[in-house]
């Protein structure tokens, strides 16, 4: 009986998610892609799905960070001396 570590189980789960995401990319119509690209949340979803297709982690991570920063309101603190 083989015993799998938590690390190898995580790798298997990530591979399964990747295969699922890759199959979703193939099914996205141009209309759906355009609709998703119309919002920050949709662009985050597209970055996640496309990452699994082209494996350009840094490119998509920067895009996800950019979109998430657009979703979170920025507060400015002024110090009056």
N, C-alpha and C positions, 0 to 999 in steps of 0.2 A: 504494500500500500504506500503510495506516494503522499508525502505531506507537503503542502504548499505554504510558503510563508505569506504574510500579509502583503509584502512587496510584490511578489509574483502574481498574487490575486489582483492587486491594483493594476498591474500592467495588463492583465487579461481584460479587466473591466474597461480600461482606457482604449484598448484595441477594439473591443466590441462597440463602444461609443463611436469610435472613429469610423468603423465600417457602417454604422447606422447613419452617421452624418454624411459620409461619402455617397451613400445611396440617396440621401435627401437632396444633395447637390444636383445629382443627375435628373431629379424629378422637378426641380424648380423651373417654372416657365419664365420667360422674359418679363411677363406682366407681373408675376409674383415678386420677382427680384426688384423690379422698379417700385412696387408698392412697399416692400420692406425697406428699400433705400430712402424712402420718404420720411423716415423718423430715426431719431438717434437709437432707440431700442432696436429697431429693425436692422440698422447698420451694425450694431453689436452682434445680432444674431447672424447676419451675413458673414461677419469676420470669423465667428466661431465655426460656421459651416465650411467656409472656404479654407480655413486653416487645415482642416482634416484632409482637404483635397490637395493643396499645394505645399503643405508643411513649412510655410514661411512664418515661423512663430513670431519673430521679432516684428515683422511688418504688421501682422494682425494684432499683436499685443499693443503696439503703439496706437493703432486705430481704435481698439477697444478702450484704451485709457483716454484717448481724445474724446470719444463719444460719451463715456461715463462722466468725464469732467464737464461736459456740456449739460448733462442731466442734473448734476448737483449744483445748486445755487452757490455762488461764491459770496462770501461775506468779507468785507473789508473792515479792519479795525484801525481806527485812527487814534493816535496818542497825542493829546493836546498838552503840551508842557507849560 
